[in-house]
Amino acid sequence: MTSPDETPRPKAGFWRRFFIFLAVGAVGTAGSLFAKSNPLPMGGRIIVVVIGSVSIALVLTFLVPLLDRRGREAAKK
């Protein structure tokens, strides 16, 4: 059993990156969904914007540091 001092905590940059990507995902998803030719009703559009922006934020939050780490490792070689 670990003491409270030993529990791993996410870096502060994780949440900053997550919310930045969440905003970017929301803007991108909303921009594509609120076009005039979209047949979804307003409630459906809002649900899709929320799901799309959260999924984009999660993917980018974990993908960007992974690619950055691999890039730094490749640059060292």
C-alpha positions in Angstrom: 0.0 0.0 0.0 1.3 3.4 -0.9 1.1 6.4 1.3 -0.6 9.6 0.0 2.8 11.2 -0.6 3.8 8.4 -3.0 0.7 8.5 -5.3 1.6 9.5 -8.8 0.0 12.8 -9.9 -0.4 13.9 -13.5 1.6 16.9 -14.5 -0.1 20.3 -14.6 0.6 20.5 -18.3 -1.8 17.5 -18.9 -4.9 19.5 -18.0 -3.7 22.6 -19.8 -3.2 20.6 -23.0 -6.5 18.8 -22.5 -8.5 22.0 -22.3 -6.7 23.6 -25.2 -7.4 20.6 -27.4 -11.0 20.4 -26.1 -11.6 24.0 -27.2 -9.9 23.3 -30.6 -12.0 20.1 -31.1 -15.2 21.9 -30.1 -14.6 24.7 -32.6 -13.7 22.3 -35.4 -16.6 20.0 -34.8 -19.1 22.8 -34.3 -17.9 24.5 -37.5 -18.5 21.4 -39.5 -21.9 20.6 -37.9 -23.6 23.9 -38.1 -23.4 24.2 -41.8 -26.8 24.8 -43.5 -26.8 21.4 -45.3 -26.6 19.4 -42.0 -29.9 17.5 -41.4 -29.3 16.9 -37.7 -31.7 18.8 -35.3 -30.1 21.3 -32.8 -30.0 18.8 -29.9 -28.3 16.2 -32.0 -25.7 18.7 -33.2 -24.9 19.7 -29.6 -24.4 16.1 -28.5 -22.2 15.4 -31.5 -20.1 18.5 -30.8 -19.6 17.5 -27.1 -18.7 13.9 -28.0 -16.5 14.9 -30.9 -14.6 17.6 -29.0 -13.9 15.3 -26.0 -12.7 12.5 -28.2 -10.4 14.8 -30.2 -9.1 16.3 -26.9 -8.3 12.9 -25.4 -6.6 11.7 -28.5 -4.5 14.8 -29.0 -3.7 15.0 -25.2 -2.1 11.6 -25.2 -0.7 11.6 -28.8 1.2 14.9 -28.8 3.5 14.1 -25.8 4.1 10.6 -27.2 5.1 12.0 -30.6 7.2 14.7 -28.9 9.0 12.2 -26.8 9.8 10.0 -29.8 11.0 13.1 -31.7 13.4 14.0 -28.9 14.7 10.4 -28.7 15.2 10.4 -32.5 17.0 13.7 -32.4 19.4 12.4 -29.7 20.5 9.5 -31.9 
